[in-house]
Amino acid sequence: MKLKTYLKINEIRVARFAESLSVTKQAVYKWIEGSTFPRRNVLSKILKVTNGDVTPVDFMRADYEQDVRSTEELRP
């Protein structure tokens, strides 16, 4: 599940989620928009805090989907 979806479904504010991971809310926003990827140690915290609902694969999938969209935009 995408992080944005998880936060919305569970009505968790970005600031509270960031605090639970000991990261900044700006970092979480960057993960949500896909401009950065959480570090390995933070990925394990995310997995634990979300009870497995958000996995490292979910972040990779978002990156893959962005690549596919970019590729499709280049097609004539």
Secondary structure, 3 states (H helix, E strand, C coil): CCHHHHHHHCCCCHHHHHHHHCCCHHHHHHHHHCCCCCCHHHHHHHHHHCCCCCCHHHHHHHHHHHHHHHHHHHCC
